């Protein structure tokens, strides 16, 4: 049994990143990706991209996890943990205030 140099969180992020890449590749197609990369990487054929399934995507997903980076869909909104905690605090304050608000007087 080999041990991974990655933490459990990094391993989870690696799997998630690789899954996202492979899902998007299935939608986009290897051909479209190879055509888009050819102007910069001349040796980037469909077969090259197909071979990347044999560990290349996982290798880059691991590198991103070690660098504390994530791959997210373009439609995703990414916020910092501090921002999210602030929103949670504001929501909690609002809910407490709502619970203390008196009931309607009846003539509204």
KAGIMO-V791633 format. One record per run of one state. SS is the DSSP state (~ for helix, > for strand, _ for the rest). FROM is the first residue (numbers start at 1). TO is the last residue. If there is no record, write none. Layout:
SS;FROM;TO  SS;FROM;TO
This chain:
_;1;7  ~;8;28  _;29;29  ~;30;38  _;39;45  ~;46;54  _;55;55  ~;56;66  _;67;80  ~;81;100  _;101;108
